């Protein structure tokens, strides 16, 4: 509830993406009033459109889940990536500042260079290695410059039953191929979009309550499911989990980054430390394998049902 006694109204951008979809579903189930805008409904790169959306809907806060996440394509489409990942968040934060409301913004582990050897803390130096990471880093700074009332939530390796993601790609390839070769020398933390959404809704509720007594914990936080792995380890778990639910079980072999060159350079190590979000908000992420099992259960009926079975 907001200060008027009505349900807290959250305006969600990027509502058709993985986290945006989960924010809409979980937010409404939790009693929030969610005003959801997909990419086709609101161009966050258009300052006037953003201002109109916020002014006409009068939300208590905005959660920006909109982003350009095509990591490799960003190398040849830097202007498009900048509009979505830098200019857009800046526009939202600017309008939020004028309206006196907070912004909750999602960022990424790709702001780091991947040369670390222990989980990254929020105040570790950033050094993005590609256009995607660079535009996301610039988007963070645009939010910080525009308003004090912000939470930037960095996360990693997002997956869900919605949209395009690594889990769904592996499931598709498992049906098409007899073997998979997956990069084994890049480490990170797979993270459920549903868990990100739950964390953001919790953070929003706590922050809005604390704002009433002028003690909101604004700033940058990390959130990812617990446990680090490689893309190879993640793929193994997906294939094994799918097989346990009636899908094909095929071999998965580890390959090196050099064996699978991509236009954009990925961090070799991008594990995020969850200590701050636990300390400030009491949020303890669950293990990524538990979250993966839940997503595979959700996908099991349409994706993994044996051929010929109705």
N, C-alpha and C positions, 0 to 999 in steps of 0.2 A: 504494500500500500504506500502511496505517496502522502505528502503532508495534507492533502485535501480529503484523505480517507478513501480515495478511489484506487483501483489497481494501478501499479506502476506501469507507465507507458514507455516502451522502448522502441525506438526506430532502428530497424536492422537493415543495413545495406548488404549487397551481395547475397541476397536471400535464396538464390537458386544454386549457390555453391554448396560444398560439403558442410562447412560449419554453419553457414547461413540457414541451410535447411534444418539442421539440428537445433539451432537457436529458435527458429520459428516453432518447431514442434514441441520442444522441451519448455520453451518460455510460456507458451499458451497452456500447456499441461500444468505448469507450476503456478498459474494464476496471473502472469504478467499480461498486459495488453500489448501485443506485438503488432507494430506497423511495419510490414516487410516490403522491401523494394528489391527487385532483381535488376540485373544489368540493363535489360531492355526498358525498365520502368524508370530508372534514375541513373543518369550519367554523372557520376561523382566528379568527373573532370570539369563539369559545368558549374561554376560557383553559383550562378543565378538559380539553376535548377535545384541545387542543394539547399540554398536559402529558402526557396519556395516550399520544398518538401518539409523542412524543419519548422518553418513558420506556420504552415497550414495544419500540421499535425500536432504541434506543441508537445513533443515527448519530454519525459523526465531525463532521458539520456539517449545517446546514440551508440550503437555497437557497429563498428565498421568491419564487416567480414568480406568486403569487396576487395579483390586483388587480381592482378595479372600473374598467373602462376605457371605459365608455359616457360620453364627455365631455359631450355635451349632456344626456343623461338625468340625469346627476348633479345638474344644476341644480334638478331637481324631486324627486330622491331623495337628498338630502344624508346622511340617516342611514345608508342602505345603503352609500353611498360611504365614509362614515367608518368603518363597521364593517370593511370590506374593506381600505381603504387606510391607516387610522390605527390602529384598535384591534387589528386582526389582526397587523400587523407588530410592534406593541408586545408583544402576547401571546407571539409566537414568540421575540422577543429576550429577554423576561423569562425564559421557560423555558430558553432556551439559556444564559443567564447562570447560572441555578441548576445546569444540567448541566455547565457549564464547557466548552461547545463554541461555535464561532463561527456567526454568521448572515451569509449573503450575500443582500442584499436589492436588488431591482430598483426603480429610481425613474425619473423622467421629466424631459424638458426643460420640461414645463409648470409646473415650479416657478419658472421665470423669467418676467418680464413681457413679454419680446419687444421691448424698446426698445433693445437693444444693437446695436452696429454691428460688433463683432468676436466671434469664437467665445467662448462662455462658459467661464470657468474654474471649477473646483470651489468656490473660495472667493468667487466673485462673490455679491453680495447677491441673495437670492431675493425674489420678489414675485408669487406666483401670481395669475392673473386670473379664475379660476373655481373651482367646488367641487372638480372633479377635481384640479387642481393644488394647491389648498389642502390637501386630504386627503392627497395624496401627500407634500407638504412636512411635514405634521404626522406622517406615518408615518416619515419620515426621522428626525425629532427623537425620536420614541418609541424607535426603535432605538438612537440615540446615547445616550439617557438610560439605557437598560436594560443595555447591555453595551459594554465597550471592544472586545471581539472581534467587530468587524463590518466588512463591506465593503458600502457602498452604491454601486450602479452605476446611474448615470443614463444613459438612452438615449433614442432618439427615432424616431418614424415607423416603427414596427415592422411588418414584413411577412414573409410566409412562404407556404408551400403549405397551411398548416393554418388552420382557424378563419376568422374574419372579419377582413378587413384591406383597405386601400386598393387593393392590387394586384388582389385577387379581385373587389372591387366594380367597378373599371374594366373588367376583363375581361367581367363580366356586362353592364355598361352598353354596352360595345362591340357586344355581340350584339343588344342591344335597340334601340339608337338609331342615328341617322344622323350625329350630331354630339355632341361633349361640350364643355361649358363648365366649366373648372376654375380655381380661385383661383390667381392668379399673383403676388400681392403678400404671400405668407407664405413665408418661406424656412427651410429646415431640412435635416436629413440623414436620408434613408431608411436604415433599418438592418435587416438580415436577422436574424430570430429565431435562425436556425442559427448565425450568427456571434456573437450575444450568448451563446448557450449554450456555444459553444466557448471564448469569452473567460472566462466564469464558471467553467467546469471547469478551465481553466488557472490562473485566479486562486485557486480553491479549493485545487488541488494545491500551488501555490507557497506559499500562506499557511499551510497545514497543515504543510508541511515547515519553513518559517521559524519557526513557533510552537515547534517542538521546541528551537530555540536562542534563543527569546525575542526574535525580531526580525521578527515579522509586521507587514506594512505596513498596519495597519488604517486605515480612513477612507473618504472619498468619492472616487469616480472617475467619469470620463465615458468612454463608449464609443459610437461611432456609425461607420457606414461612411463612408469618405472621400468628400469632395466635397459641396458644398451645392447645393441646387436649390429650386425652388418646387413646390407641388403640381401646377401646370400642367406644369412640366418633367418631373416624375415621371410624370404621366399620359401625356405624349407618348412617353416612353421605354417605358412599358408597352404602349401601343397599337402602337408600331413594332416592339417585340420580339415581341408576339403575332402581328402580321402576318407577320413573318419565319418564324414557326412554323406558319403555316397559318390564322391567325385573320383577322378582318375588319380592314381599315385604314380608319378613319374620321377626319375632321378633329377636331382638338382646339383649342379657342380659349381664350385667357386672359381671365378675368374678375376683377373686384376683390372684395375681402372684402365691400364694401358691396353688391355685386350678389348675394351669397349669404349673407344674415344667418343666424346660428345662435344658439341659446339661450346657448351658452357662448362666451366670447371666447377666441380663439386667439392665441398669441404671433406677432407679425409676423416676428420673427427669433429662432430658437432653435437656431442652430448650436452644437454642443458641441466644445470643444477636447479632442483626444485626447493631448496632450503628456504628462500625468502618468501615464497608464496605460502609455504607451510607455516612459517613463523608469523606472518602478518595476517593471513586470512584463515589459517587452520585447514588448508586444503592439502590433502595427501593423495596424489595420483595413484591409481591402481596399476598393477603390472600390465605391460602391453599385451602379453599373451592372453590375459583374461579379457581385455577389450577386444582383441582379435577374435576370440571364440564367440563373443556376442555378435560381432559383425558377420562372421561366417554362418551363425545360426540364422541371422536375418536374411542372408543371401541364399541359404540352403535350398529353399523351395524353388525359386525361379532359376537359379544358376546351376545348382549341383545335382538336381534330380536326374537319375539315370535315364538315358534316352529311351523313349518308348513308353515311359511311365507317365500316367496322367495324374 
